[in-house]
Amino acid sequence: MDDELEQYTPMTAAGRHAAALLEIPDEEAAYGVLSACTQYIARLEGHDALNIDARKGTRLARVDAALRPYELSAAVKRSLSASHDHLHTLMTLLTKGEAQHTFAPFTIIRGSIEAASQGLYGIGPRNTSTMIQRSLHLEYSNVRNSHRFRQAFSEIDPNDKRLARLEDRAEASGLAVKSLKERLSYSHVIGTVDKEHGASGMNTAIWQLTSGIAHNWSWASIALTDREEIEGTRDDIGASFRVTSNTTWLATCVRTACILHEILRVTHERRSLGISYRREALQAEALMAVMGA
């Protein structure tokens, strides 16, 4: 794990500590990770992320001005709010539920990962032009999806000029309008965030697994659950099994969602306040913040 982590953060004492925190050797350690994650989620209540606005003169403020009325700041706050809401629901389920649910936690984790990834896709790039292009692409896809939804039930409002306005914003920023019309998938968004923030494919893998659970695919259920054969049910064809969630996998998925949310929260705060930072170091920083280290 040390070699993998060194790809995106200096292997200082902090880097080595982060590498050690990634290990979940057994079920006892998994419960420790789950406890740390629920405490992290509880601490989020004390942060005031949604009330942090982009300071004048920052790159984020310039991006907002170019996008108005489709400000990136507002989109990122929606992502933070949605991701946090999923995490808070997850914490409630894990700490106040009367039983450890087998499938529901994974679908909630999926929602948090998607929300946080969407925000990071827009605010994470190093240059202004890419931030503007991605923000416009996301909003263009959003509007087109709303059109598809409305077509199923009614006619699209002929006075809806949102796509035209977005194309105008692209041209004003020197961007190719055709780039907005390309299909934008969550696999692309999350994969891009993975590469840019040194997650080595972890976010994509966890998203695929949790999506598999949400879509009731057996391959994902088999991967993320434990199965105990029910005595007396075996015959020539097979047997019946009692299925429960695998605690180590659950801890890994919860931690991945928390780390991604923390990276978005910190990125939004630093972009808004004009604080410089090293994107390559955020993964290790977020891991230590989540684990309370």
C-alpha positions in Angstrom: 0.0 0.0 0.0 2.9 2.4 0.7 4.1 2.2 -3.0 0.6 3.0 -4.2 0.1 5.9 -1.8 3.5 7.4 -2.7 2.1 8.1 -6.2 0.1 11.0 -5.0 1.6 12.2 -1.7 5.2 12.6 -0.4 6.0 9.6 1.8 6.6 11.8 4.8 5.7 10.6 8.3 2.1 11.8 7.5 2.1 9.8 4.3 3.3 6.7 6.0 0.7 7.2 8.8 -2.0 7.5 6.1 -0.9 4.3 4.4 -1.2 2.5 7.8 -4.7 3.8 8.3 -5.8 2.2 5.0 -5.3 -1.3 6.3 -8.4 -3.1 7.5 -7.0 -6.5 8.5 -10.0 -8.0 10.3 -13.6 -7.5 11.5 -12.5 -5.8 14.7 -10.5 -3.2 12.7 -13.5 -2.8 10.4 -15.7 -1.8 13.4 -13.0 0.7 14.4 -13.1 2.2 10.9 -16.9 2.4 11.0 -16.8 4.1 14.4 -14.2 6.7 13.1 -16.4 7.4 10.1 -19.6 7.9 12.1 -17.7 10.3 14.3 -16.4 12.2 11.3 -19.9 12.5 9.9 -21.1 13.8 13.3 -18.3 16.4 13.2 -19.5 17.7 9.8 -22.4 19.3 11.7 -20.0 21.8 13.1 -18.7 22.9 9.7 -20.2 25.9 7.9 -19.3 24.9 4.4 -22.6 26.1 2.8 -22.0 29.6 4.1 -18.6 30.0 2.6 -18.7 32.2 -0.5 -16.0 32.8 -3.2 -13.9 35.8 -2.2 -13.5 38.6 -4.8 -10.4 38.0 -6.9 -10.2 34.2 -6.4 -10.2 31.9 -9.4 -13.6 30.5 -8.2 -15.1 34.0 -8.2 -13.8 34.5 -11.8 -15.4 31.2 -12.9 -18.7 32.2 -11.2 -18.7 35.5 -13.1 -18.2 33.7 -16.4 -20.9 31.2 -15.7 -23.6 33.5 -14.2 -26.4 32.5 -13.6 -25.0 29.0 -13.5 -22.3 29.6 -10.8 -20.0 26.8 -10.0 -20.1 27.8 -6.3 -23.9 27.1 -6.2 -23.4 23.7 -7.9 -20.7 22.7 -5.5 -22.8 23.6 -2.5 -25.6 21.4 -3.9 -23.1 18.6 -4.1 -21.9 19.1 -0.6 -25.4 19.2 0.7 -26.5 16.1 -1.1 -23.4 14.2 -0.2 -23.6 15.2 3.5 -27.3 14.3 3.6 -26.6 10.8 2.4 -23.7 10.4 4.9 -25.9 11.6 7.7 -28.6 9.1 6.8 -25.9 6.4 6.7 -24.7 7.4 10.1 -28.3 7.2 11.5 -28.8 3.8 9.9 -25.5 2.5 11.4 -25.8 3.9 14.9 -29.5 3.9 15.5 -30.8 1.1 13.4 -31.9 -2.0 15.3 -30.1 -4.2 12.9 -27.2 -4.1 10.4 -28.9 -3.8 7.1 -27.5 -5.9 4.3 -28.1 -3.8 1.2 -29.4 -0.3 2.0 -26.1 1.2 3.3 -24.4 0.5 0.0 -27.1 2.3 -2.1 -26.8 5.3 0.3 -23.0 5.3 -0.1 -23.4 5.3 -3.9 -25.5 8.5 -3.7 -22.9 10.2 -1.6 -20.1 9.2 -4.0 -22.0 10.5 -7.0 -22.8 13.8 -5.4 -19.3 14.5 -4.1 -17.7 13.4 -7.4 -19.9 15.7 -9.4 -18.8 18.6 -7.3 -15.1 17.7 -7.5 -15.4 17.3 -11.3 -16.3 20.9 -11.6 -14.2 22.6 -8.9 -11.2 20.3 -8.9 -9.3 21.3 -12.1 -6.2 23.4 -11.9 -7.0 25.8 -14.6 -10.0 28.2 -15.1 -10.9 27.2 -18.6 -11.4 23.5 -17.6 -13.5 24.5 -14.6 -15.8 26.6 -16.8 -16.0 23.9 -19.5 -16.9 21.1 -17.0 -19.4 23.3 -15.2 -21.1 24.1 -18.4 -21.0 20.5 -19.6 -22.6 19.3 -16.3 -25.4 21.9 -16.5 -26.0 21.2 -20.2 -26.4 17.5 -19.4 -28.7 18.4 -16.5 -31.0 20.5 -18.8 -31.0 17.8 -21.5 -32.0 15.2 -18.9 -34.8 17.4 -17.7 -36.0 17.7 -21.3 -36.0 13.9 -21.6 -38.0 13.6 -18.4 -40.6 16.2 -19.6 -40.9 14.6 -23.0 -42.3 11.5 -21.3 -45.1 13.4 -19.7 -45.6 16.6 -21.7 -44.2 18.9 -24.3 -41.0 20.8 -23.7 -41.6 24.5 -23.1 -40.7 26.3 -26.4 -39.6 29.3 -24.3 -37.0 27.2 -22.5 -33.7 28.9 -23.6 -31.4 27.3 -21.1 -29.4 25.3 -23.6 -28.9 28.4 -25.8 -27.7 30.4 -22.8 -25.2 27.8 -21.9 -23.9 27.7 -25.5 -23.6 31.5 -25.3 -21.5 31.2 -22.1 -19.3 28.6 -23.8 -18.6 30.8 -26.8 -18.0 33.9 -24.6 -15.3 31.8 -22.8 -13.7 30.6 -26.0 -14.9 27.1 -25.7 -16.3 24.8 -28.4 -20.0 24.4 -28.1 -19.8 20.8 -29.4 -17.9 19.9 -26.2 -21.1 20.5 -24.2 -23.2 18.2 -26.4 -21.0 15.1 -25.7 -22.5 12.4 -23.5 -21.4 12.8 -19.9 -21.6 9.7 -17.7 -20.9 9.1 -14.1 -18.3 6.6 -15.0 -16.4 9.4 -16.7 -17.0 11.9 -13.9 -15.9 9.5 -11.1 -13.0 8.1 -13.2 -11.7 11.6 -13.8 -11.9 12.5 -10.2 -10.1 9.3 -9.3 -7.2 10.2 -11.6 -6.9 13.8 -10.6 -7.0 13.1 -6.8 -4.8 10.1 -6.7 -7.5 7.5 -5.5 -5.9 4.8 -7.8 -9.4 3.7 -9.0 -10.8 3.2 -5.5 -13.7 5.6 -6.0 -14.6 4.0 -9.3 -14.5 0.5 -7.9 -16.6 1.3 -4.9 -19.1 3.2 -7.0 -19.4 0.2 -9.4 -19.9 -2.2 -6.5 -22.5 0.0 -4.8 -24.3 0.6 -8.1 -24.4 -3.2 -8.6 -26.2 -3.5 -5.2 -28.6 -0.7 -6.2 -29.4 -2.5 -9.4 -29.8 -5.8 -7.6 -27.0 -7.5 -9.6 -26.0 -10.8 -8.0 -22.2 -10.3 -8.7 -22.2 -7.2 -6.5 -24.3 -8.9 -3.8 -21.9 -11.9 -3.7 -18.9 -9.6 -3.5 -20.2 -7.4 -0.6 -21.9 -9.9 1.6 -21.2 -13.0 3.7 -23.3 -16.1 3.3 -24.0 -18.8 5.9 -25.6 -22.0 4.7 -28.8 -22.8 6.5 -28.6 -26.2 8.1 -30.9 -28.8 6.5 -31.5 -27.0 3.2 -28.9 -28.6 1.0 -30.1 -31.0 -1.7 -28.9 -32.2 -5.2 -29.3 -28.7 -6.6 -27.8 -26.5 -3.9 -28.7 -25.0 -0.5 -30.3 -21.9 1.0 -28.1 -19.3 2.6 -28.4 -16.5 5.2 -27.0 -13.4 3.8 -25.5 -10.5 5.8 -23.3 -7.5 4.8 -19.6 -8.1 5.0 -18.3 -5.7 7.8 -14.9 -5.1 6.2 -16.4 -4.3 2.8 -19.0 -2.0 4.5 -16.2 -0.2 6.4 -14.2 0.2 3.2 -17.2 1.7 1.3 -18.2 4.0 4.1 -14.7 5.3 4.4 -14.3 5.9 0.7 -17.5 8.0 0.7 -16.3 10.0 3.7 -12.9 10.7 2.2 -14.4 11.9 -1.1 -16.8 14.2 0.8 -13.9 15.6 2.9 -11.8 16.3 -0.3 -14.7 18.2 -1.8 -15.3 20.1 1.5 -11.7 21.2 1.7 -11.3 22.0 -2.0 -14.4 24.2 -1.9 -13.2 26.0 1.2 -9.7 26.6 -0.2 -11.0 27.6 -3.6 -13.5 30.0 -2.0 -10.9 31.6 0.2 -8.1 31.6 -2.3 -5.9 29.3 -0.2 -3.3 27.5 -2.2 -3.0 23.7 -1.8 -1.5 20.6 -3.4 -4.2 18.5 -5.0 -2.0 15.4 -4.8 -1.9 15.6 -1.0 -5.6 15.9 -0.4 -6.3 12.1 -0.4 -3.9 11.5 2.5 -5.1 14.6 4.3 -8.7 13.6 4.0 -8.0 10.0 5.1 -6.4 11.3 8.3 -9.3 13.8 8.9 -11.9 11.0 8.5 -10.0 8.6 10.8 -9.5 11.3 13.4 -5.7 10.9 13.1 
